[in-house]
Amino acid sequence: MDQVLHSLSAQRNPTLGEFFEPVQPDLAHNLKEGQILLAGNEHQQIFDDIDGKARLASGGSSQNIMRSIAWFLQQPRVATYMGCVGTDFDSTRLQEVAQEAGLNTLYQEHPTLPTGRCAILVMPDSQTRIASLGASEAFTSNFLEVEENWQHIARARVLCSEGFFLVSNREAFMRICEHSHKKRKIFAMTLSAKYICDDPYGSRLLSALPYADIVFGIEDDAKVFARSQLDIESTNLHTIIKAIHNAPKWNMNRPRIVVLSKLKVRTTVATVENVKEYEWKRQVNVVDTHGCADAFAGGFLAYRALDKNVDECVRAGLYCAYENLKQLGCLFPSKVSFSPHKSLDDDDDYMRGSISNTEIIKRNIQYCFSKRFLSLIKKRALNAVFWI
């Protein structure tokens, strides 16, 4: 895998993820389970309460994707991440956990704003997240002008950014887009969230779409983007994913790949050949879904950088997602046990869930009445007559 060394780079808003399980009700601060909030003054007490008690992980979607790549390829410094942090102790902690994960980081430092933090309160059946973005939104395009920093982008074969970054620094995002197009590099982007896909930010996402060779997203986010930006009223998944795939693209020699997931259920991929669904296998011991979409994107991009086909990229992505579901945050076990030569048959552990006997009988009955089966019977009958 030496050929991909320093070949992947991403830019976005880094945060220090702090995972904490409230033992006392008052530590949950009367927050509702499953809430995702931007921190206000009233939430500062939460960060004070969990300080020194939480499990730390580097955060930000693109940073998670790059960390997943570094882990999956088992090649330290294979991926580089840029973002903005403060000059405080939290920036030191963020850099330490990122480097422990094998990630090469280039952090712009803001002299007055604090490092972004995200408190993740792990409840019995869900999570509540409170993000204090701080310096993470203060990244400037000037940081790209520094020769040492730009060299990482210049060396990269694959560049990745996320829709969130279009809000905080559209200029830097578009510069990466244009560089990728000019140098014929693979450019991947994420839809990020419903509010990014909708107005007023959705138009920015649409302006970047012609540069995108690979688009990652969650099904619900894609539905919002298709409706608000592509005027697609249908809620049919295949209609939506085809619309995003067929949207205008500058480099027509590299057809766009669109990857949409419904976490723990399926991933649907649109290519120039077809639209294909991949069923996730049933997970027994799910600890956290916080980072599994980023983990999937990391595995997929890692294999795409190695020129693997889409089936192989999906298999790699699913493996990373499955391993991540067993962890808090976008973390992984120390070793990779991925088997790249497993087939894509229905019983593939990486590709499909376990199927009950009732489901097998149901599918067999459906197949017996399908056009494909009846056509096959007719064909064999005709062959039998011919040979008689």
PyMOL commands that set and color helices and strands:
alter all, ss='L'
color gray80, all
select helices_A, chain A and resi 2-4+25-28+41-50+61-73+89-100+134-137+142-145+147-155+165-168+170-182+194-197+202-211+219-229+237-246+292-305+310-325+357-368+371-387
alter helices_A, ss='H'
color red, helices_A
select strands_A, chain A and resi 8-11+15-20+36-38+55-59+79-85+104-109+117-122+127-132+158-162+186-190+214-218+257-262+266-270+275-279
alter strands_A, ss='S'
color yellow, strands_A
deselect
rebuild
show_as cartoon
